Amino acid sequence: MKRVFFLMFVCCFFTAKGFGQDAKENPNAPEISFEEMVHDFGTIPFKGLAEYEFTFTNTGKEPLIIISCSATCSCTVPACPRDKPVPPGEKGTIKVKYTTTHVASPFNKTFTVTTNATPPVVRLTIKGVVTKPEPEPDSETKTND
């Protein structure tokens, strides 16, 4: 029984070692280049909606495929063009929406874009300052005319 476990361990070790080898990089692989990696919204109102489009170019030699876009919180929602590959030399956009439901002054949110490009994972950042909400008028100070 010990031999069986030992043989299984050896087989798994060498199999994992073979798959762990670094693959040669494809010189024709797609490459994703962004015009900017960080967007500053500046000051935005409380309970408002801030939207921005990050523009990228496929600077590689093969079609670029956007696999996914993900954010770490529900206040940041990225939208990726996953419907068709981006040909070499062509541009595309990744839209991001930030909902200002909390006063987070200043805020700094990062989201991840995963592609078939080199590098395969890119992190984009949005930042800004959410203004404090205006105080609600007091119902006692209202007059009925």
N, C-alpha and C positions, 0 to 999 in steps of 0.2 A: 504494500500500500504506500509506503514511503517513497518507493521508486516511482510510482505512478504520479504522485504529487511533485516529485523532483523533476520528472520529465515534462510535466505540464508547465512547471515554472520555467524551465529552460526554453521550452517552445514559445511561451508567451514573451519571455525576455528578448529572444532573438527576433521574434515577429515585431514587437514594439520598437526595437532598435532599428529595424529596417524601415518601418514607417516613419520614424522620427528623423530620418536623414533630411537635410535641407535640400529642397528641390532647386534645380537651377532656375534662375529667374528668366522669364520669357522676355527677350529684348523687344518683342512686338506687343507686349501687354498694354492694355489701356492705362492711362494715367489721368487722374482727376486733379484739376488745378482750379482753385477758387479765387475770385477777384478779391475777396476779403474773407477772413476766417472769424472775425469778431465784428458784430454790429452793435453800436451804441445808440439806443433809442433816445437818450437824453432824458428829459423829464416827461413823464406820461401821467394822465389822470387816473385816480383810483376808480375802479370798476369800469375801466376802459378796455379797449382791445388794441394791441400793438401788432402790426403785421409787417413782415419783411421778406424779400426774396433774395436768397444767396445765389449768385450766378457762378456757374462752373463751366469749364471747357474740358473736353476729352483731348488731352495733348499726347495721347498714345497712338498706337498704330492699329489697334483692334477696337471693336465696339465696346462701349462702357455700359455695364449693367448695374443699376442701382438695386441692391438686394433688400435693404431696409433702412429706415430712419427711426430712431427711438430716443425718447427723452426720459429723464429720471423723475419728472413730476407731471401731474395732469394740467398744470397751468401753461406748459409749453407743448405745443402740438406741431410737429414737423410734418410736411406732406412732400413725399418723394415722387418723381416721375418714374414709376415702375412699369408703365404700360409698354414701353418699347426701348430698345438699346439706343444709346447716343453714339452716333458714328464718329470716327476720328475727325478732329477739327471742329466739331459742332459744339454748340453751347446748350445748356439746360439750366433750370432753376429748381431750387428747393425752397418751398415756402414754409415760413414758420409763423405761428400765432402765439402771442403771449397774453393771457387774460390776467388783468390786474385786480384780482379779488382780495388780495392781501396787501397791506402796506408793508413793503419789504424794501426799505430804503437803505442803501442801494441794492438792486438785485443783480445776480450774475448766474445765468442758466446755460448749461451746456447740453447739446444733443449730439448723437452719434449717427454717422452715415456709413453704412457698410456696402462695399461694391466689389466688383471683380478686378479692381484696378490696383496699381501699386502706388501708395500703400492701400491695403484693403479697408482700413478703418480710419475715418477722419472725424475729428471733433470740432463742431462749430459752436460759437458762443454768442449769446445775446446778453446785453446788460443795459441798465438804466436806473432811473430813480422814479418811484411811484409817489405821487403827491398825496398828502394826507387828505382824507375826505372832509368835505365842508360840513360843519355842524348843521343838524336838522333844525329848522325853526321851532321854537318852543310853542306848544299849542296854547299855553296860557297867555302868551304875548300877542296872539292873533286877536283882532277885533272883528266883530260882526257888524258890518255896516248895512 
